[in-house]
Amino acid sequence: MWTKLSADTVPEAERFDWFNDVVSNSLMPLALASERSAEFQADAAVLDLGAVQVSSFEYSHVRSRRTPALIRRGDPEQYQLSLLTRGRMWMSQCGGEAELAPGDMILWDTSHPFEADCRPGNGTLGALVVQLPRTALPLRAGRIDPLLGRRIGAESGMAAILAQFLTSLGTHGSECSPQELRRLGTVAVELSAAVLAQRADAYGELPAEARTRALRERIDVFIEHHLGDPELTPGLIAAAHGISVRRLYLLFREGSESVSATVRRRRLERCRDDLARPELAGRPVHDIAARWCFGNAAAFSRAFREAYGISPTEFRRAAARAEQTKQTRQTSRSRQARQS
């Protein structure tokens, strides 16, 4: 579960000092300054993944410095990888310097001094931070150090997959069991290592198991993005990733379903989602099925019933009733709030 903290629970005059304490305790000791300390806003949340920790921050303008004295005061000996989700950020460490926009990532080392300026514009800046113990990354410091303080673009490839993974953690992390969170911690380490290894041209230095899991993550994302393509076959998937079909089958053999079963299940999930959408209520079931590459209406209906124990039409009716009940309850609550 996310452990959440908010400056709203603190008197206004104490909020900036409160945030300084939160950062020092959850990340590392820093010297902070702000143009808006008198009207400071901040929220923080921490998700424990076992091997690593992910922190979410939203806050007003902050300038930060980590000096040798602060390093001596406290050093978790971590690499910390941040995904900026809102606002702008400048950072400098070990000769690296970067200006970040939303969607960019940056890496720093808690054992080296750095400076940063976080500028939210209107509202608050948003960032997700992955705290990676040095011992968890299977890369030498000599490979990682040249990446410190430099922008890592997340527009494509493994960096895009890592950014999507972190965003999903922010949205759905609280829904996972402790065992699932520990597995996600392993995924976070391996995806982070894969991104850094690619940037450092050291991908071959990763353990074979880490490279295999990173490849599987890339394949999963590729499948997700091409579910509407009727040409999405094992051959196409394998060719897009430079591997043989046999190698693809072996990758999926380690899981609970084949590659074809994975594609079929995800297409059925997309159909189910569309059937529940009120704005698509007027679209025929067979059109929705065809959108996700089920060309035979009877075969789709059988597959849907096998997966969910109900026909597509029955599911749509049940979803519509649930949506109507939800809207009625919201209207009732709004009416009661106005009356009170």
Secondary structure as GFF3:
##gff-version 3
##sequence-region A 1 340
A	DSSP	beta_strand	3	6	.	.	.	ID=ss1
A	DSSP	three_ten_helix	7	9	.	.	.	ID=ss2
A	DSSP	three_ten_helix	12	14	.	.	.	ID=ss3
A	DSSP	alpha_helix	15	26	.	.	.	ID=ss4
A	DSSP	beta_strand	31	33	.	.	.	ID=ss5
A	DSSP	three_ten_helix	37	39	.	.	.	ID=ss6
A	DSSP	beta_strand	42	48	.	.	.	ID=ss7
A	DSSP	beta_strand	53	59	.	.	.	ID=ss8
A	DSSP	beta_strand	62	66	.	.	.	ID=ss9
A	DSSP	alpha_helix	68	73	.	.	.	ID=ss10
A	DSSP	beta_strand	78	86	.	.	.	ID=ss11
A	DSSP	beta_strand	88	93	.	.	.	ID=ss12
A	DSSP	beta_strand	96	100	.	.	.	ID=ss13
A	DSSP	beta_strand	105	109	.	.	.	ID=ss14
A	DSSP	beta_strand	114	119	.	.	.	ID=ss15
A	DSSP	beta_strand	125	133	.	.	.	ID=ss16
A	DSSP	three_ten_helix	134	136	.	.	.	ID=ss17
A	DSSP	alpha_helix	141	144	.	.	.	ID=ss18
A	DSSP	three_ten_helix	145	147	.	.	.	ID=ss19
A	DSSP	beta_strand	151	152	.	.	.	ID=ss20
A	DSSP	alpha_helix	157	172	.	.	.	ID=ss21
A	DSSP	three_ten_helix	173	175	.	.	.	ID=ss22
A	DSSP	alpha_helix	178	199	.	.	.	ID=ss23
A	DSSP	three_ten_helix	203	205	.	.	.	ID=ss24
A	DSSP	alpha_helix	208	225	.	.	.	ID=ss25
A	DSSP	alpha_helix	234	240	.	.	.	ID=ss26
A	DSSP	alpha_helix	245	253	.	.	.	ID=ss27
A	DSSP	alpha_helix	259	275	.	.	.	ID=ss28
A	DSSP	three_ten_helix	278	280	.	.	.	ID=ss29
A	DSSP	alpha_helix	285	291	.	.	.	ID=ss30
A	DSSP	alpha_helix	297	308	.	.	.	ID=ss31
A	DSSP	alpha_helix	312	339	.	.	.	ID=ss32
###
